[in-house]
């Protein structure tokens, strides 16, 4: 999306229009360049305030955008999804070769069974020693057993208890290993961690993957986030809940504006760049935005003082003196109405009779993207927006076609290639010379 701030193309269009209108002049006027009355377009200056705008470059991200990596190394056996496919949380995306991990689980389960048997054996030995110890203790109380025999049994009892504890520890270790092997086996089936749309598919059947291999990107495309960078000085005027306008192209290549609110501003500035990040939450209902896009973002942070407003394209700089100003049709008043329909662009009846024009210097009080607030000009005056270079050659009269603000702003937004194409088509139309 390229907004046209260079108005050389507009001048080119004006030259075409003027040249076309020259063919309708009488033959005597063709010998004298100053006697040619050029055709221009003009809009009526108005009184108001400008929205104060700061433009940023925004990076579009999914609100919950997750790169998906495998947690184990294995060969891809099956892939169940494609780019652009919507998946639900928990849905199977990829199946890895599980044979190795299945065998490891079988071995771990066998070890677990062995350690269960060892624990039972140790517990049985401990129980037998306890029984012998109790009998010997009773005999010793009746002085039928020696003290040495009791000490021997106590030592064996301590050893048997240690064997039970060791068997219990080995059993716990085996159970942990089985759970680990089970978990590794489950990781051969890769599932969606969130609901969203699949993108950047890298998984292919037969490829060997590891924990560093990104398989997909998955994210919720219905809710996006546009990130912009704010400098330290901008924090004094940019704040949460201010209006953000995001410029984007729709599917047919038309310029669109998505309006949202500034959602968050990080309070921590980078110590090197002295900047921070701000985020704009966007409902992507039309699907015009895609994660990874780089889009222009305008933040509206207030309004200027009241002033006379004119389009940016009306401003003309005198190449000789360097004076900045506008050409005004001084004899035209508010009773003149702008042309509403662009379908009548080729109608000569929409041009005024030759009317005086004069250059008037201005002071720019407030600068917007599409319009400026100026001093030295009254609201209601007709200012030329197309054809100033023709008037800059010293001509004092022009045939004026009055146009609306919407049309002027639309011309300022036109892409350069669209404007060139329109100009060339205009020059080849059968009645283009009558404008």
Backbone torsions as a table, in degrees:
resi	resn	phi	psi	omega
1	UNK	NA	119.6	-177.6
2	UNK	-122.6	111.9	176.2
3	UNK	-83.2	141.2	-172.2
4	UNK	-94.2	99.4	174.8
5	UNK	-95.1	-10.3	177.5
6	UNK	-94.7	117.5	-172.6
7	UNK	-97.6	16.1	175.0
8	UNK	-62.1	-33.5	179.8
9	UNK	-67.4	-38.4	176.6
10	UNK	-61.3	-39.2	180.0
11	UNK	-65.2	-40.0	177.9
12	UNK	-58.8	-42.1	178.6
13	UNK	-64.7	-40.0	179.8
14	UNK	-63.7	-37.8	178.7
15	UNK	-62.8	-41.9	178.1
16	UNK	-60.4	-43.2	-179.2
17	UNK	-65.6	-40.7	-178.2
18	UNK	-67.4	-41.6	179.3
19	UNK	-62.9	-36.7	179.1
20	UNK	-66.0	-41.4	-177.7
21	UNK	-69.5	-24.5	-178.5
22	UNK	-64.8	-26.2	-178.3
23	UNK	-68.0	-17.6	-179.6
24	UNK	-90.9	-3.0	178.7
25	UNK	-78.4	156.2	179.0
26	UNK	-69.4	160.3	-172.9
27	UNK	-63.1	-28.7	179.9
28	UNK	-67.3	-30.6	-176.8
29	UNK	-76.0	-17.8	-176.7
30	UNK	-70.6	-20.3	-179.7
31	UNK	-83.6	-10.7	-176.6
32	UNK	-127.1	110.8	-173.9
33	UNK	-62.0	-39.3	-177.3
34	UNK	-68.6	-16.2	-179.6
35	UNK	-86.1	-8.0	179.0
36	UNK	-73.8	129.6	179.6
37	UNK	-95.9	109.6	-177.6
38	UNK	-75.9	158.7	173.8
39	UNK	-99.9	132.8	-179.6
40	UNK	-135.0	168.6	173.4
41	UNK	-115.2	146.6	-178.0
42	UNK	-141.6	152.2	177.3
43	UNK	-128.5	156.0	-176.5
44	UNK	-88.1	124.6	176.1
45	UNK	-62.1	146.9	-178.6
46	UNK	-134.3	161.9	-177.5
47	UNK	-100.5	134.4	179.1
48	UNK	174.0	-166.8	179.3
49	UNK	-119.6	151.7	-180.0
50	UNK	-95.8	138.2	169.3
51	UNK	-69.0	130.4	177.7
52	UNK	-80.8	124.6	-170.5
53	UNK	-128.4	138.9	171.3
54	UNK	-120.7	129.5	-178.1
55	UNK	-98.4	137.6	178.9
56	UNK	-130.2	165.0	169.9
57	UNK	-102.8	124.2	-175.6
58	UNK	-108.8	143.4	176.1
59	UNK	-105.4	122.9	-175.5
60	UNK	-87.6	129.8	176.4
61	UNK	-133.5	152.8	171.8
62	UNK	-70.7	145.6	-178.1
63	UNK	-61.0	-37.7	175.8
64	UNK	-128.4	83.5	-173.5
65	UNK	-106.8	119.6	-170.7
66	UNK	-126.2	120.6	168.8
67	UNK	-76.9	137.6	-173.9
68	UNK	-109.7	121.3	179.5
69	UNK	-120.0	149.4	172.7
70	UNK	-73.1	153.9	179.2
71	UNK	-98.0	-2.4	178.8
72	UNK	-138.6	168.3	174.9
73	UNK	-98.1	129.4	-180.0
74	UNK	-170.6	175.0	177.8
75	UNK	-95.1	139.8	178.8
76	UNK	-72.2	124.7	-178.7
77	UNK	-99.4	-40.6	178.9
78	UNK	-148.1	147.1	173.2
79	UNK	-124.4	126.9	-170.7
80	UNK	-104.9	-4.1	-175.3
81	UNK	-133.2	161.4	178.8
82	UNK	-124.4	167.3	175.3
83	UNK	-58.1	138.8	177.9
84	UNK	84.4	-3.0	-178.1
85	UNK	-84.5	135.1	177.1
86	UNK	-86.1	135.1	-179.1
87	UNK	-129.4	152.4	176.1
88	UNK	-92.9	154.7	177.0
89	UNK	-57.9	132.1	179.9
90	UNK	90.4	-6.3	179.9
91	UNK	-72.8	139.3	-179.2
92	UNK	-71.2	129.2	-178.8
93	UNK	-107.4	-44.6	-175.3
94	UNK	-141.1	142.5	171.9
95	UNK	-114.9	121.7	176.6
96	UNK	-93.0	161.3	177.0
97	UNK	-63.0	120.3	-171.5
98	UNK	-106.5	-0.7	-172.4
99	UNK	-59.4	-47.1	-179.1
100	UNK	-57.9	-45.2	-176.6
101	UNK	-74.4	-27.2	175.9
102	UNK	-68.1	-42.3	178.1
103	UNK	-65.9	-38.5	178.3
104	UNK	-63.9	-36.4	177.6
105	UNK	-67.0	-40.8	178.8
106	UNK	-60.7	-43.5	179.1
107	UNK	-64.2	-41.5	179.9
108	UNK	-65.4	-39.2	178.7
109	UNK	-66.9	-35.7	176.1
110	UNK	-64.1	-44.0	177.0
111	UNK	-61.6	-36.7	177.8
112	UNK	-63.1	-43.3	179.9
113	UNK	-64.1	-39.7	177.9
114	UNK	-61.3	-44.1	-178.0
115	UNK	-71.3	-27.9	173.5
116	UNK	-65.3	-42.2	179.2
117	UNK	-65.5	-40.0	179.1
118	UNK	-63.8	-37.4	178.6
119	UNK	-65.7	-42.9	178.2
120	UNK	-61.8	-40.4	179.6
121	UNK	-64.4	-43.4	179.9
122	UNK	-66.4	-39.7	179.2
123	UNK	-65.4	-36.5	178.6
124	UNK	-66.8	-43.2	178.1
125	UNK	-63.0	-39.3	178.6
126	UNK	-65.4	-40.4	-179.6
127	UNK	-65.0	-40.4	179.3
128	UNK	-63.8	-42.8	179.8
129	UNK	-65.5	-38.2	178.2
130	UNK	-62.1	-40.4	179.5
131	UNK	-64.6	-44.8	178.8
132	UNK	-63.4	-40.3	-179.1
133	UNK	-63.9	-42.1	-179.4
134	UNK	-64.5	-41.0	178.7
135	UNK	-64.8	-44.4	179.6
136	UNK	-63.6	-34.8	179.6
137	UNK	-64.6	-40.3	178.8
138	UNK	-65.9	-40.6	178.5
139	UNK	-67.4	-36.8	179.0
140	UNK	-64.4	-35.8	178.4
141	UNK	-63.5	-27.5	179.3
142	UNK	-97.3	9.0	179.5
143	UNK	61.0	33.8	177.4
144	UNK	-104.7	-1.2	179.8
145	UNK	-135.6	147.9	-176.9
146	UNK	-83.9	157.7	178.1
147	UNK	-66.1	-33.0	-179.8
148	UNK	-63.9	-38.1	179.2
149	UNK	-65.2	-39.7	178.9
150	UNK	-64.4	-43.0	-179.2
151	UNK	-63.4	-39.2	178.3
152	UNK	-62.5	-43.2	179.2
153	UNK	-66.9	-36.8	178.4
154	UNK	-63.8	-39.3	178.4
155	UNK	-66.2	-43.0	178.1
156	UNK	-64.8	-33.9	179.3
157	UNK	-67.1	-41.4	177.7
158	UNK	-62.4	-41.3	179.4
159	UNK	-64.8	-39.9	179.5
160	UNK	-66.6	-39.8	177.4
161	UNK	-62.9	-38.8	177.9
162	UNK	-65.1	-38.0	177.8
163	UNK	-63.5	-38.0	178.1
164	UNK	-65.7	-45.5	179.7
165	UNK	-61.7	-41.6	177.8
166	UNK	-63.5	-42.4	179.3
167	UNK	-64.6	-38.8	177.1
168	UNK	-63.6	-41.1	178.8
169	UNK	-65.5	-42.9	178.4
170	UNK	-64.3	-35.9	177.2
171	UNK	-65.6	-44.0	178.7
172	UNK	-62.4	-39.6	178.5
173	UNK	-64.1	-41.0	179.0
174	UNK	-65.6	-40.8	178.0
175	UNK	-62.9	-40.1	178.0
176	UNK	-64.5	-41.1	179.5
177	UNK	-64.8	-39.5	177.9
178	UNK	-62.0	-43.7	178.6
179	UNK	-63.0	-38.5	179.0
180	UNK	-65.1	-45.3	179.1
181	UNK	-65.2	-36.3	178.1
182	UNK	-65.1	-41.7	179.3
183	UNK	-65.2	-42.7	178.1
184	UNK	-62.2	-39.6	178.3
185	UNK	-64.7	-39.4	179.2
186	UNK	-66.0	-27.0	-179.6
187	UNK	-73.6	-10.1	174.2
188	UNK	-72.3	-17.1	173.0
189	UNK	-104.4	110.5	-175.6
190	UNK	-95.0	123.7	-176.7
191	UNK	-116.9	159.8	-179.4
192	UNK	-69.8	124.1	179.7
193	UNK	-76.1	-20.6	179.2
194	UNK	-142.6	167.7	170.7
195	UNK	-85.1	135.4	-179.2
196	UNK	173.8	-167.3	-177.4
197	UNK	-106.3	137.2	-178.9
198	UNK	-80.9	139.0	175.0
199	UNK	-151.1	169.1	178.9
200	UNK	51.8	45.4	179.8
201	UNK	-64.5	125.3	177.4
202	UNK	-119.6	-11.9	-177.0
203	UNK	-73.4	128.2	177.2
204	UNK	-132.9	143.0	179.8
205	UNK	-60.7	130.7	177.6
206	UNK	96.8	-15.9	-178.2
207	UNK	-77.2	146.8	176.9
208	UNK	-88.9	125.7	-177.2
209	UNK	-118.6	157.6	176.5
210	UNK	-136.6	-173.8	-178.4
211	UNK	-69.2	-11.3	178.6
212	UNK	-99.1	3.9	-178.4
213	UNK	-95.7	114.5	176.1
214	UNK	-78.8	124.8	-178.4
215	UNK	-90.2	-43.9	-177.0
216	UNK	-148.4	169.4	159.9
217	UNK	-117.3	134.0	179.9
218	UNK	-130.7	136.7	-178.4
219	UNK	-162.3	161.5	178.1
220	UNK	-87.9	107.9	-176.0
221	UNK	-82.9	-7.3	179.1
222	UNK	-79.1	-24.8	176.5
223	UNK	-126.3	115.2	-178.3
224	UNK	-114.6	167.1	178.1
225	UNK	-131.1	129.0	176.4
226	UNK	-104.2	123.4	-177.6
227	UNK	-103.7	133.4	176.4
228	UNK	-128.4	159.8	-179.7
229	UNK	-106.2	128.4	178.4
230	UNK	-109.8	132.5	174.0
231	UNK	-83.1	168.9	-177.7
232	UNK	-58.1	-41.2	-178.1
233	UNK	-68.4	-29.5	-178.9
234	UNK	-70.1	-23.8	-177.1
235	UNK	-65.1	-17.8	179.4
236	UNK	-75.4	-19.3	-177.7
237	UNK	-124.1	-18.8	179.6
238	UNK	-97.8	129.7	-178.3
239	UNK	-144.6	165.3	-179.6
240	UNK	-61.1	145.2	178.0
241	UNK	80.0	1.2	173.3
242	UNK	-72.2	153.8	-176.5
243	UNK	-72.7	134.1	176.0
244	UNK	-118.4	134.0	176.8
245	UNK	-117.0	119.0	-175.7
246	UNK	-105.0	122.4	-178.9
247	UNK	-91.0	129.5	-176.4
248	UNK	-153.0	158.7	175.4
249	UNK	-96.2	140.6	174.5
250	UNK	-84.0	-172.8	-175.3
251	UNK	-67.3	-19.6	-179.4
252	UNK	-98.2	6.4	178.7
253	UNK	84.7	9.4	179.2
254	UNK	-85.7	143.5	178.0
255	UNK	-71.3	132.4	179.0
256	UNK	-129.8	156.2	176.9
257	UNK	-122.0	125.1	174.3
258	UNK	-103.6	123.4	-177.7
259	UNK	-102.4	134.6	-179.7
260	UNK	-149.5	-173.8	178.8
261	UNK	-115.4	146.5	174.0
262	UNK	-67.3	118.8	-169.4
263	UNK	-89.3	-45.2	-173.8
264	UNK	-147.0	150.8	172.2
265	UNK	-133.4	125.5	178.0
266	UNK	-68.9	131.0	-178.4
267	UNK	-80.0	-5.9	-175.9
268	UNK	-103.4	121.5	179.6
269	UNK	-91.8	144.7	173.8
270	UNK	-65.8	130.1	-175.1
271	UNK	-69.7	-19.0	-180.0
272	UNK	-92.6	-52.3	-175.6
273	UNK	-87.8	-13.2	-176.0
274	UNK	54.6	43.2	179.4
275	UNK	-133.6	165.5	178.1
276	UNK	-143.1	175.0	-176.9
277	UNK	-109.5	144.4	172.8
278	UNK	-123.6	152.4	-175.7
279	UNK	-128.5	142.5	178.6
280	UNK	-123.0	117.3	176.9
281	UNK	-81.1	131.3	-174.7
282	UNK	-128.3	130.3	170.0
283	UNK	-81.8	110.2	-174.7
284	UNK	-91.4	57.2	-173.5
285	UNK	-64.0	-36.8	-177.0
286	UNK	-87.1	-8.6	179.5
287	UNK	71.9	18.4	-179.0
288	UNK	-72.1	-31.1	-178.6
289	UNK	-92.2	145.2	176.6
290	UNK	-132.1	141.1	176.9
291	UNK	-56.1	135.8	-178.5
292	UNK	98.9	-12.3	177.5
293	UNK	-65.4	152.4	174.6
294	UNK	-115.7	111.2	-170.1
295	UNK	-126.7	147.7	172.3
296	UNK	-71.2	138.7	179.8
297	UNK	-131.3	125.0	174.6
298	UNK	-102.5	128.3	174.8
299	UNK	-105.7	121.2	178.4
300	UNK	-91.2	114.6	-173.8
301	UNK	-115.7	16.0	176.6
302	UNK	153.5	-166.9	178.1
303	UNK	-133.0	149.1	177.3
304	UNK	-77.7	173.2	172.2
305	UNK	-68.2	159.0	179.9
306	UNK	-63.0	139.3	179.1
307	UNK	-161.1	172.4	173.4
308	UNK	-76.4	128.3	-176.2
309	UNK	-106.2	138.1	174.7
310	UNK	-137.0	155.6	175.4
311	UNK	-65.9	153.0	177.9
312	UNK	-59.7	-35.4	-176.4
313	UNK	-69.3	-11.1	179.4
314	UNK	-79.3	-19.3	-175.1
315	UNK	-74.4	132.3	-179.3
316	UNK	-128.8	134.7	177.0
317	UNK	-106.9	120.2	180.0
318	UNK	-65.3	117.5	-177.5
319	UNK	-65.6	-19.7	-178.6
320	UNK	-85.7	-52.1	-175.6
321	UNK	-96.1	-18.7	-176.2
322	UNK	80.1	4.1	-179.4
323	UNK	-69.4	141.2	-179.5
324	UNK	-106.6	130.1	-178.0
325	UNK	-170.3	-160.7	179.9
326	UNK	-137.1	156.8	170.7
327	UNK	-93.8	129.0	179.6
328	UNK	-117.3	143.6	173.3
329	UNK	-88.5	92.4	-166.8
330	UNK	-66.7	-24.1	-176.2
331	UNK	-90.6	-5.3	-177.6
332	UNK	-93.1	137.8	-178.3
333	UNK	-117.7	-170.3	-175.6
334	UNK	-72.2	-9.5	179.1
335	UNK	-73.9	-15.7	177.9
336	UNK	-78.5	132.1	-178.8
337	UNK	-102.6	144.6	177.8
338	UNK	-72.7	155.1	175.2
339	UNK	-73.8	127.3	-175.4
340	UNK	-88.6	-39.7	-171.3
341	UNK	-101.1	129.4	176.5
342	UNK	-71.8	-11.5	179.5
343	UNK	-70.1	-16.4	-178.3
344	UNK	-98.9	17.7	-176.6
345	UNK	-58.7	-30.1	-176.8
346	UNK	-93.9	9.2	-177.0
347	UNK	-87.5	112.9	-178.6
348	UNK	-65.9	-21.6	-179.5
349	UNK	-67.5	-15.6	-179.5
350	UNK	-85.1	-3.4	175.6
351	UNK	-91.3	142.4	176.7
352	UNK	-75.0	168.1	168.0
353	UNK	-68.5	160.8	178.1
354	UNK	-49.0	126.4	-176.5
355	UNK	-131.3	147.1	-178.0
356	UNK	-64.4	141.1	172.9
357	UNK	-130.1	147.6	179.2
358	UNK	-144.3	152.2	179.5
359	UNK	-87.8	134.1	-179.3
360	UNK	-132.8	126.4	179.7
361	UNK	-73.0	150.7	-178.2
362	UNK	-135.3	161.3	170.8
363	UNK	-113.3	127.0	178.5
364	UNK	-83.1	119.3	-177.4
365	UNK	-98.0	-32.6	-179.9
366	UNK	-149.3	137.4	-175.7
367	UNK	-112.9	123.1	172.5
368	UNK	-112.3	-178.7	179.5
369	UNK	-74.1	-37.6	-174.5
370	UNK	-114.2	-16.9	-178.4
371	UNK	-146.4	160.5	-179.7
372	UNK	-130.7	149.6	172.3
373	UNK	-95.1	129.4	-173.1
374	UNK	-128.8	158.2	170.0
375	UNK	-111.0	157.4	-178.6
376	UNK	89.8	10.7	-179.0
377	UNK	-141.4	142.0	-178.6
378	UNK	-97.4	146.9	175.5
379	UNK	-64.1	140.1	179.7
380	UNK	98.8	-15.9	178.6
381	UNK	-74.1	146.1	-179.2
382	UNK	-89.7	120.1	-178.1
383	UNK	-112.8	139.0	-177.9
384	UNK	-74.9	130.7	179.3
385	UNK	-112.9	-13.5	-178.3
386	UNK	-144.9	120.0	179.1
387	UNK	109.6	13.1	-178.1
388	UNK	-60.0	-35.5	-178.8
389	UNK	-62.8	-31.5	177.4
390	UNK	-69.4	-37.1	178.5
391	UNK	-74.2	-27.0	-179.6
392	UNK	-67.8	-9.8	178.3
393	UNK	-81.8	4.9	176.3
394	UNK	106.5	2.5	179.7
395	UNK	-73.7	144.2	-176.5
396	UNK	-113.6	2.0	178.8
397	UNK	-136.6	156.0	177.4
398	UNK	-155.4	155.4	169.4
399	UNK	-95.5	124.2	-167.7
400	UNK	-109.5	133.2	168.9
401	UNK	-108.6	118.4	-177.5
402	UNK	-82.7	133.2	-177.6
403	UNK	-127.3	164.6	-179.1
404	UNK	-87.2	163.0	176.8
405	UNK	-60.8	-39.0	-177.8
406	UNK	-59.6	-40.3	-179.1
407	UNK	-68.2	-40.7	-179.6
408	UNK	-63.9	-45.8	179.7
409	UNK	-63.2	-38.6	178.1
410	UNK	-61.5	-40.9	177.1
411	UNK	-63.1	-38.5	-179.8
412	UNK	-67.7	-24.8	-179.8
413	UNK	-89.3	-14.4	-175.5
414	UNK	-60.9	143.3	173.3
415	UNK	-72.0	150.2	-175.2
416	UNK	-60.2	-42.4	-178.0
417	UNK	-67.6	-33.4	177.1
418	UNK	-65.8	-40.8	-177.9
419	UNK	-68.0	-41.7	177.6
420	UNK	-62.2	-42.2	179.8
421	UNK	-62.9	-42.7	178.1
422	UNK	-63.0	-39.9	-178.4
423	UNK	-65.3	-43.0	-179.8
424	UNK	-67.0	-38.7	176.3
425	UNK	-64.5	-38.9	179.6
426	UNK	-62.0	-39.9	-176.9
427	UNK	-70.3	-19.9	-178.1
428	UNK	-99.6	-3.3	178.5
429	UNK	-70.4	146.0	-178.0
430	UNK	-58.3	-36.9	-176.0
431	UNK	-106.7	16.5	-179.1
432	UNK	-61.4	-26.6	-176.9
433	UNK	-71.0	-14.0	-177.8
434	UNK	-83.7	-9.4	179.4
435	UNK	-77.8	NA	NA
